[in-house]
Every structure is written in structure tokens, then in C-alpha cells.
Amino acid sequence: MTGSNGSGGAGLASGENLKGAGFMLLAMAAFTIGDSLMKQVSQMMPLYQAVALRGLMTLPLLLLVGKVSGGLHFDRLWRERRLIGLRTFAEVLSTVTFFLGLVALPLAIVTAILQATPLAVTAAAALFLGEKVGLPRLLAICAGFCGVLLIIRPGSDGFGLPTVFVLISVCFVVLRDLSTRRLPKDIPSASVAFLAASGVFLVSLAIASREPWDAVPAEAIPLLLGAGCALVTGYISVIRSMRTGDVSFVTPFRYSALLWALLLSWLISGYFPDGLTLFGAAVVVASGIFTLWREGRRRRAAARG
């Protein structure tokens, strides 16, 4: 179900679109809160032990939700096994590199860099999938990447390996999203999400098993439970969002993650980015919203023929 697919203002104001936007806001809040909890847990125990334990809590919840919603049909995945395998591979590596950056950088900085993902997806789709990108969108993409440079500031004292890991994570997220675009619409989202989460769990378990496991501190248990519940909530909400409202309407609400990250970074660690970083983040967000608006406008024009 895609909600209203009209091209006028009535379509944008439809209840389905507003519902989809609400699910997207909930998803971004859940993902950001979950990342914040995992950052705290990583200070109490080895990183990938924490990621594996989160997966151990998350997978049964995803399986239960998938069964209740009727979205677990693994037999359909086999015919697209190469594409599913590529997507899962990208999901795993994007998660591994993301956490390598997150443990060393403020949540607000990591989230600000990740806001370039929609721009990078648009650029990659033009390069590798042959999608048409006009001059206005091309200029917006360039402006967005300049905004990223203002955030990371190569050559500065704050630029190091953790920042590189976050940039690599963005690249793998782009690969994941491009793979997702190529999946047939009858492939159940719940099955894809469960498979991706399973891949992350198995790889993190393999990495963590290379060293003896630490005892899990009592104070880390509620944080891990919260992170697992937040991840499941994010998965479900983002799927509901994309299947309820028009993509061009609900996708800009992804940028609300930056507001959550700024708030949580300030409340938990007292960190707030400087003016240049905030300006760079604003450029990235504005460029992304403009690109999504142009894309929605192009699709509506094509639909009218």
C-alpha cells in the first residue's frame, strides 16, 4: 500500500501521508535513541560483544513481529538470493563501520554525516543505474557534499580514522539502498529485515568470539534491552512509513534524526556542535530536501504523462 499517489496538494495533505510521516518520525527517534544507548553500552564492555547481545535480544522480537504481521516468507527470497546477499553484505559492513565511528565520535557528528546518505544514493543511482539527474539536483548534491566537508573538515585535529569509518558506512548504506531498490515489490520487507539483522548478529558474534567475553555489567542489561526494543521499533516504523505514505512526502522526515542526535548528545554528554558544523549539517539537510522535492516533482510530472 502506497497511500495517496496524487500529484496535487490534496495528496500531500492526505491522512495516509500524515500517518506515514508519523511513522518516519517514530523510526528516526527509535534508531537514534538505540544508537545512543549502544554508545553508552560500548563504554562498559567490548563493542561487538554488545552488538551481538543486542542482536540476541532483537532477533526473537523481529521473528515474532514478522509472524504476527504475516511478513515472513523466506521461500520468496531464494529467487533473488544474489541481490538479497548483496544487500545483507552491505547491511553488515555498514553496521560494523558505523559502530567503529560511533564509539569514538559524538552521536551528533555521526548522525550529521549520515544525513548525506540520500544525496549519495541519488548520485550513485545516476552513476550506476542510469537514473537521470538534472542540473538543479546535481548542484544540490554538490552543495550537500560541501556541507559534509564542513562537518568533517579533512586535515583538522578532529578528522581521524573514526570519521573515515562513518564515511565508509555511508558508502555501504548506499549499496544497501540501491540493492533494496532493485528488489521486486512482492519480496516481504519483514523477511529482508530479519535476514539483515541475522547477518549483523552472526558477524558481530564471530568478531566478539575472537576474545574471551567480559561479564555483562548489571547496568548494561536495561540499556541493551532498550537498544534492542528501539531497533525493532525503528525497523517496523520505517517499513510502515514507506508503505503508508508517498515516498517523496515521508522521506524528508528522516532528517529529524539529526534533531534527536543533537538533543541526546547535549543531554547525555553535554556536547553540542560548533557553528561551522551546524551550518554544514544545515546545508546537507537543505540539499537533501531539495533533491527529494525535485525527485517527487519529476515523478508526478511523469505520472501525468
Contacts in CASP RR format, 6 or more apart in sequence:
PFRMAT RR
TARGET T0000
AUTHOR 0000-0000-0000
METHOD contacts of the structure
MODEL  1
MTGSNGSGGAGLASGENLKGAGFMLLAMAAFTIGDSLMKQVSQMMPLYQA
VALRGLMTLPLLLLVGKVSGGLHFDRLWRERRLIGLRTFAEVLSTVTFFL
GLVALPLAIVTAILQATPLAVTAAAALFLGEKVGLPRLLAICAGFCGVLL
IIRPGSDGFGLPTVFVLISVCFVVLRDLSTRRLPKDIPSASVAFLAASGV
FLVSLAIASREPWDAVPAEAIPLLLGAGCALVTGYISVIRSMRTGDVSFV
TPFRYSALLWALLLSWLISGYFPDGLTLFGAAVVVASGIFTLWREGRRRR
AAARG
1 243 0 8 1.000
1 244 0 8 1.000
2 243 0 8 1.000
2 245 0 8 1.000
2 246 0 8 1.000
2 247 0 8 1.000
3 14 0 8 1.000
3 16 0 8 1.000
3 17 0 8 1.000
3 244 0 8 1.000
3 245 0 8 1.000
3 246 0 8 1.000
4 10 0 8 1.000
4 11 0 8 1.000
4 14 0 8 1.000
4 15 0 8 1.000
4 16 0 8 1.000
4 17 0 8 1.000
4 245 0 8 1.000
4 246 0 8 1.000
5 11 0 8 1.000
5 246 0 8 1.000
5 303 0 8 1.000
6 246 0 8 1.000
6 300 0 8 1.000
6 303 0 8 1.000
7 300 0 8 1.000
7 303 0 8 1.000
7 304 0 8 1.000
8 300 0 8 1.000
11 17 0 8 1.000
11 246 0 8 1.000
12 246 0 8 1.000
12 249 0 8 1.000
14 245 0 8 1.000
16 244 0 8 1.000
16 245 0 8 1.000
17 244 0 8 1.000
17 245 0 8 1.000
17 246 0 8 1.000
17 249 0 8 1.000
17 250 0 8 1.000
19 244 0 8 1.000
19 245 0 8 1.000
20 240 0 8 1.000
20 241 0 8 1.000
20 244 0 8 1.000
20 245 0 8 1.000
20 249 0 8 1.000
20 250 0 8 1.000
21 241 0 8 1.000
21 245 0 8 1.000
21 249 0 8 1.000
21 250 0 8 1.000
21 253 0 8 1.000
22 241 0 8 1.000
22 253 0 8 1.000
23 237 0 8 1.000
23 238 0 8 1.000
23 240 0 8 1.000
23 241 0 8 1.000
23 244 0 8 1.000
23 250 0 8 1.000
24 237 0 8 1.000
24 238 0 8 1.000
24 241 0 8 1.000
24 250 0 8 1.000
24 251 0 8 1.000
24 253 0 8 1.000
24 254 0 8 1.000
24 256 0 8 1.000
25 253 0 8 1.000
25 256 0 8 1.000
26 233 0 8 1.000
26 234 0 8 1.000
26 237 0 8 1.000
27 233 0 8 1.000
27 234 0 8 1.000
27 237 0 8 1.000
27 238 0 8 1.000
27 241 0 8 1.000
28 253 0 8 1.000
28 254 0 8 1.000
28 256 0 8 1.000
28 257 0 8 1.000
28 260 0 8 1.000
29 256 0 8 1.000
29 257 0 8 1.000
29 260 0 8 1.000
30 230 0 8 1.000
30 231 0 8 1.000
30 233 0 8 1.000
30 234 0 8 1.000
30 237 0 8 1.000
31 230 0 8 1.000
31 231 0 8 1.000
31 234 0 8 1.000
31 238 0 8 1.000
31 257 0 8 1.000
32 107 0 8 1.000
32 111 0 8 1.000
32 257 0 8 1.000
32 260 0 8 1.000
32 261 0 8 1.000
32 264 0 8 1.000
33 230 0 8 1.000
33 260 0 8 1.000
33 264 0 8 1.000
34 226 0 8 1.000
34 227 0 8 1.000
34 228 0 8 1.000
34 230 0 8 1.000
34 231 0 8 1.000
35 102 0 8 1.000
35 107 0 8 1.000
35 110 0 8 1.000
35 111 0 8 1.000
35 261 0 8 1.000
36 107 0 8 1.000
36 261 0 8 1.000
36 264 0 8 1.000
36 268 0 8 1.000
37 223 0 8 1.000
37 224 0 8 1.000
37 226 0 8 1.000
37 227 0 8 1.000
37 230 0 8 1.000
38 50 0 8 1.000
38 51 0 8 1.000
38 54 0 8 1.000
38 99 0 8 1.000
38 102 0 8 1.000
38 223 0 8 1.000
38 227 0 8 1.000
39 102 0 8 1.000
39 103 0 8 1.000
39 107 0 8 1.000
40 223 0 8 1.000
40 268 0 8 1.000
41 50 0 8 1.000
41 54 0 8 1.000
41 220 0 8 1.000
41 223 0 8 1.000
41 224 0 8 1.000
41 227 0 8 1.000
42 50 0 8 1.000
42 99 0 8 1.000
42 102 0 8 1.000
42 103 0 8 1.000
43 103 0 8 1.000
44 50 0 8 1.000
44 217 0 8 1.000
44 219 0 8 1.000
44 220 0 8 1.000
45 214 0 8 1.000
45 216 0 8 1.000
45 217 0 8 1.000
45 220 0 8 1.000
46 208 0 8 1.000
46 211 0 8 1.000
46 213 0 8 1.000
46 214 0 8 1.000
47 99 0 8 1.000
47 100 0 8 1.000
47 103 0 8 1.000
48 99 0 8 1.000
48 204 0 8 1.000
48 205 0 8 1.000
48 207 0 8 1.000
48 208 0 8 1.000
49 208 0 8 1.000
49 213 0 8 1.000
49 214 0 8 1.000
50 220 0 8 1.000
50 224 0 8 1.000
51 95 0 8 1.000
51 99 0 8 1.000
51 200 0 8 1.000
51 201 0 8 1.000
51 204 0 8 1.000
51 208 0 8 1.000
52 201 0 8 1.000
52 204 0 8 1.000
52 205 0 8 1.000
52 208 0 8 1.000
53 216 0 8 1.000
53 224 0 8 1.000
54 224 0 8 1.000
54 227 0 8 1.000
54 228 0 8 1.000
54 231 0 8 1.000
55 197 0 8 1.000
55 200 0 8 1.000
55 201 0 8 1.000
55 204 0 8 1.000
55 228 0 8 1.000
56 201 0 8 1.000
57 224 0 8 1.000
57 225 0 8 1.000
57 228 0 8 1.000
58 197 0 8 1.000
58 201 0 8 1.000
58 228 0 8 1.000
58 231 0 8 1.000
58 232 0 8 1.000
59 194 0 8 1.000
59 197 0 8 1.000
59 198 0 8 1.000
59 201 0 8 1.000
61 228 0 8 1.000
61 229 0 8 1.000
61 232 0 8 1.000
62 190 0 8 1.000
62 193 0 8 1.000
62 194 0 8 1.000
62 197 0 8 1.000
62 232 0 8 1.000
62 235 0 8 1.000
63 72 0 8 1.000
63 194 0 8 1.000
65 190 0 8 1.000
65 232 0 8 1.000
65 236 0 8 1.000
66 72 0 8 1.000
66 190 0 8 1.000
66 194 0 8 1.000
69 190 0 8 1.000
70 188 0 8 1.000
70 190 0 8 1.000
71 188 0 8 1.000
71 189 0 8 1.000
71 190 0 8 1.000
71 191 0 8 1.000
72 188 0 8 1.000
72 190 0 8 1.000
72 191 0 8 1.000
72 194 0 8 1.000
73 188 0 8 1.000
73 191 0 8 1.000
74 191 0 8 1.000
74 195 0 8 1.000
76 186 0 8 1.000
76 187 0 8 1.000
76 188 0 8 1.000
76 191 0 8 1.000
77 84 0 8 1.000
77 187 0 8 1.000
77 191 0 8 1.000
77 192 0 8 1.000
77 195 0 8 1.000
80 183 0 8 1.000
80 184 0 8 1.000
80 187 0 8 1.000
83 179 0 8 1.000
83 182 0 8 1.000
83 183 0 8 1.000
84 183 0 8 1.000
84 187 0 8 1.000
84 192 0 8 1.000
84 195 0 8 1.000
86 175 0 8 1.000
86 179 0 8 1.000
87 176 0 8 1.000
87 179 0 8 1.000
87 180 0 8 1.000
87 183 0 8 1.000
87 192 0 8 1.000
87 196 0 8 1.000
88 195 0 8 1.000
88 196 0 8 1.000
88 199 0 8 1.000
90 172 0 8 1.000
90 173 0 8 1.000
90 175 0 8 1.000
90 176 0 8 1.000
90 179 0 8 1.000
91 172 0 8 1.000
91 176 0 8 1.000
91 196 0 8 1.000
91 199 0 8 1.000
91 200 0 8 1.000
92 196 0 8 1.000
92 199 0 8 1.000
92 200 0 8 1.000
92 203 0 8 1.000
93 168 0 8 1.000
93 169 0 8 1.000
93 172 0 8 1.000
94 169 0 8 1.000
94 172 0 8 1.000
94 173 0 8 1.000
94 175 0 8 1.000
94 176 0 8 1.000
95 169 0 8 1.000
95 200 0 8 1.000
95 204 0 8 1.000
96 203 0 8 1.000
96 204 0 8 1.000
96 207 0 8 1.000
97 165 0 8 1.000
97 166 0 8 1.000
97 168 0 8 1.000
97 169 0 8 1.000
97 172 0 8 1.000
98 110 0 8 1.000
98 165 0 8 1.000
98 166 0 8 1.000
98 169 0 8 1.000
100 162 0 8 1.000
100 165 0 8 1.000
101 110 0 8 1.000
101 162 0 8 1.000
101 163 0 8 1.000
101 165 0 8 1.000
101 166 0 8 1.000
101 169 0 8 1.000
102 110 0 8 1.000
102 166 0 8 1.000
103 162 0 8 1.000
104 161 0 8 1.000
104 162 0 8 1.000
105 162 0 8 1.000
105 163 0 8 1.000
105 166 0 8 1.000
106 265 0 8 1.000
106 269 0 8 1.000
106 271 0 8 1.000
106 273 0 8 1.000
107 261 0 8 1.000
107 264 0 8 1.000
107 265 0 8 1.000
107 268 0 8 1.000
108 258 0 8 1.000
108 261 0 8 1.000
108 262 0 8 1.000
108 264 0 8 1.000
108 265 0 8 1.000
108 266 0 8 1.000
108 271 0 8 1.000
108 272 0 8 1.000
108 273 0 8 1.000
109 151 0 8 1.000
109 163 0 8 1.000
109 273 0 8 1.000
109 277 0 8 1.000
110 166 0 8 1.000
110 261 0 8 1.000
111 257 0 8 1.000
111 258 0 8 1.000
111 260 0 8 1.000
111 261 0 8 1.000
112 151 0 8 1.000
112 258 0 8 1.000
112 261 0 8 1.000
112 273 0 8 1.000
112 277 0 8 1.000
112 280 0 8 1.000
112 281 0 8 1.000
112 284 0 8 1.000
113 148 0 8 1.000
113 151 0 8 1.000
113 152 0 8 1.000
113 163 0 8 1.000
113 166 0 8 1.000
113 167 0 8 1.000
113 170 0 8 1.000
114 166 0 8 1.000
114 169 0 8 1.000
114 170 0 8 1.000
114 173 0 8 1.000
114 257 0 8 1.000
115 254 0 8 1.000
115 255 0 8 1.000
115 257 0 8 1.000
115 258 0 8 1.000
115 281 0 8 1.000
115 284 0 8 1.000
115 285 0 8 1.000
115 288 0 8 1.000
116 144 0 8 1.000
116 145 0 8 1.000
116 147 0 8 1.000
116 148 0 8 1.000
116 170 0 8 1.000
116 284 0 8 1.000
117 170 0 8 1.000
117 173 0 8 1.000
117 174 0 8 1.000
117 177 0 8 1.000
118 251 0 8 1.000
118 254 0 8 1.000
118 288 0 8 1.000
118 291 0 8 1.000
118 292 0 8 1.000
119 140 0 8 1.000
119 141 0 8 1.000
119 144 0 8 1.000
119 145 0 8 1.000
119 284 0 8 1.000
119 287 0 8 1.000
119 288 0 8 1.000
119 291 0 8 1.000
120 170 0 8 1.000
120 171 0 8 1.000
120 173 0 8 1.000
120 174 0 8 1.000
121 174 0 8 1.000
121 177 0 8 1.000
121 178 0 8 1.000
122 131 0 8 1.000
122 133 0 8 1.000
122 137 0 8 1.000
122 141 0 8 1.000
122 291 0 8 1.000
122 295 0 8 1.000
123 133 0 8 1.000
123 141 0 8 1.000
124 174 0 8 1.000
124 175 0 8 1.000
124 178 0 8 1.000
125 131 0 8 1.000
125 133 0 8 1.000
125 178 0 8 1.000
125 181 0 8 1.000
126 132 0 8 1.000
126 133 0 8 1.000
128 178 0 8 1.000
129 178 0 8 1.000
129 181 0 8 1.000
133 141 0 8 1.000
136 290 0 8 1.000
136 294 0 8 1.000
137 290 0 8 1.000
137 291 0 8 1.000
137 294 0 8 1.000
137 295 0 8 1.000
140 287 0 8 1.000
140 288 0 8 1.000
140 290 0 8 1.000
140 291 0 8 1.000
140 294 0 8 1.000
141 287 0 8 1.000
141 291 0 8 1.000
143 283 0 8 1.000
143 286 0 8 1.000
143 287 0 8 1.000
144 283 0 8 1.000
144 284 0 8 1.000
144 287 0 8 1.000
144 288 0 8 1.000
146 283 0 8 1.000
147 279 0 8 1.000
147 280 0 8 1.000
147 281 0 8 1.000
147 283 0 8 1.000
147 284 0 8 1.000
147 287 0 8 1.000
148 280 0 8 1.000
148 284 0 8 1.000
150 276 0 8 1.000
150 277 0 8 1.000
150 279 0 8 1.000
150 280 0 8 1.000
150 283 0 8 1.000
151 277 0 8 1.000
151 280 0 8 1.000
151 281 0 8 1.000
151 284 0 8 1.000
152 159 0 8 1.000
152 163 0 8 1.000
152 167 0 8 1.000
153 159 0 8 1.000
153 276 0 8 1.000
180 192 0 8 1.000
183 192 0 8 1.000
189 239 0 8 1.000
189 243 0 8 1.000
190 239 0 8 1.000
193 235 0 8 1.000
193 239 0 8 1.000
197 231 0 8 1.000
197 235 0 8 1.000
216 224 0 8 1.000
241 250 0 8 1.000
241 253 0 8 1.000
242 250 0 8 1.000
244 250 0 8 1.000
248 292 0 8 1.000
248 293 0 8 1.000
248 295 0 8 1.000
248 296 0 8 1.000
248 299 0 8 1.000
248 300 0 8 1.000
251 292 0 8 1.000
252 288 0 8 1.000
252 289 0 8 1.000
252 292 0 8 1.000
252 293 0 8 1.000
255 285 0 8 1.000
255 288 0 8 1.000
255 289 0 8 1.000
258 281 0 8 1.000
258 285 0 8 1.000
262 272 0 8 1.000
262 273 0 8 1.000
265 271 0 8 1.000
265 272 0 8 1.000
266 272 0 8 1.000
273 281 0 8 1.000
END
